[in-house]
């Protein structure tokens, strides 16, 4: 199963542990997981422990426009720069989409 997480909430919200635990369980079952940070979700890029998402085997993307608007550095090795247009183009390829706002 292919699962997409779209995260627009800040990484210090209650969603962080929920997201991490869901990704961990999905990856343990060999599901393909992609995470897309947009809006305030791009703040995950500055939370050092958020790199664990990629270490679990999830593909991590972020909206570069959202990051630029918020002054969030985008030079992270564990996440790929993208856009909400890119998100709109790939969303149909997933079996499940979970949104955390």
SVG drawing of the C-alpha trace seen along z (x, -y; Angstrom):
<svg xmlns="http://www.w3.org/2000/svg" viewBox="-7 -35 29 41">
<polyline fill="none" stroke="black" stroke-width="0.4" points="0.0,0.0 1.2,-3.5 0.5,-6.1 0.9,-9.8 1.1,-12.1 0.4,-15.8 1.5,-17.7 0.7,-21.4 0.8,-21.6 3.9,-22.7 6.3,-19.9 5.8,-20.8 2.1,-20.0 0.6,-16.8 0.7,-15.4 4.4,-14.8 4.5,-11.6 1.3,-10.3 2.9,-10.8 6.1,-9.2 4.4,-6.1 2.1,-5.7 5.1,-5.9 7.0,-3.4 4.2,-0.9 3.5,-1.3 7.2,-0.8 7.4,2.3 4.6,3.7 6.6,2.7 4.2,0.1 5.5,-2.7 5.3,-6.0 5.7,-9.5 5.6,-12.6 4.9,-16.1 5.4,-19.2 3.6,-22.4 2.5,-25.6 3.7,-25.5 4.7,-21.8 7.9,-23.0 9.1,-23.8 9.8,-20.0 12.9,-20.8 14.5,-22.6 13.5,-20.0 16.7,-17.8 14.9,-14.6 12.5,-14.9 15.2,-13.3 14.1,-10.1 11.2,-10.1 13.6,-9.6 15.6,-7.1 12.5,-5.0 12.5,-4.7 9.8,-7.3 10.3,-9.6 10.2,-13.2 9.2,-16.2 8.5,-19.9 7.0,-22.9 9.9,-25.2 7.6,-28.2 6.2,-27.6 9.8,-27.2 10.9,-30.5 7.9,-32.4 8.8,-31.3 12.5,-31.7 13.1,-28.0 16.5,-26.7 16.0,-24.2 19.5,-22.7 18.6,-19.4 19.9,-16.2 17.0,-14.0 14.1,-15.9 13.4,-16.9 12.3,-20.3 8.9,-20.3 5.7,-22.4 2.0,-22.1 1.7,-21.8 4.0,-18.8 1.8,-17.4 -1.3,-17.8 0.4,-15.9 1.3,-12.9 -1.6,-12.7 -3.6,-10.4 -0.9,-7.7 -1.5,-6.9 -3.9,-4.4 -4.4,-6.4 -3.8,-10.1 -3.6,-11.3 -3.7,-15.1 -2.5,-16.6 -3.4,-20.2"/>
</svg>
